């Protein structure tokens, strides 16, 4: 679910390193909001990341 419908941004994986340098897997999730937007001329609920909302790639429906 943590995937932007506009730009396709999803989770990324990496390694968490503790103070004693023990390594374990972790993931970063994008800041995705469920918004009502205009898609192909009709309002629809989509998942959009806050970067797309802020940059104006999403036209919000009222």
Beta strands, then each sheet from edge to edge (+ up, - down):
strand 1: 12-17
strand 2: 23-28
strand 3: 32-39
strand 4: 42-49
sheet 1: 1+ 2-
sheet 2: 3+ 4-
end
